[in-house]
Amino acid sequence: MTTLDPHPFSKLFPPISEEDFNKLAGDIKLNGLHQPIVRNQGQILDGNNRYRACELAKIAPKFADFTGDDAAARNYVISANIHRRHLSPEQRREIIAALLKAEPTKSDRTIAGTANVDHKTVGAVREQLEGRGEIPHVETTTDKAGRKQPKKKSGKPKVHSAKQVYHACQEQLIDALMEFSSADHAEEHAEETKSRLDETIASMRKEEKDAA
């Protein structure tokens, strides 16, 4: 039997553990191969573990050929394996990164659906890849229906702590007191001082709203 090599897309997922592989080989030897091994361009797109198990069990493998393009082949591998594998967070992020590098114009929600993760996780990986120059910055992304949508800004909103607000107001108050230090003017400008403090708080709240 001619030995087939793994397709590059199949390497998105790590091999199963030795224990699980031995169980798979034992099951195939006892019950035969139920799910065919999928080939693409003469390589194994899905089923590397089943292929090796057939060799170990000395069972003739069954094959099916994938006929889609590269994008469809990559999505097929991910869809077929994402639910059946126990993946670490880092492994999932590697899969997200591979999807973003292949199709950076796809929306975060579309890629999240393929990778079975939250769209915020996709957004975080996208931001890292953009920062390192591994994918381009895009102004619009395409959703599942093929509609172009403005890309939403990622990142956490800037939140001002109570301490930051206190110090900002304190600075404004000190400036006002120094400016209007005369007792004769203190009452006259009290309303103006209060107005300055209100403007400072309003400005900080606006920053938080704009960032969100």
Secondary structure, 3 states (H helix, E strand, C coil): CCCCCECHHHHHCCCCCHHHHHHHHHHHHHHCCCCCEEEECCEEEECHHHHHHHHHHCCCCCEEECCCCHHHHHHHHHHHHCCCCCCCHHHHHHHHHHHHHHCCCECHHHHHHHHCCCHHHHHHHHHHHHHCCCCCCCCEEECCCCCEEECCCCCCCCCCCHHHHHHHHHHHHHHHHHHCCCHHHHCCCHHHHHHHHHHHHHHHHHHHHHHC
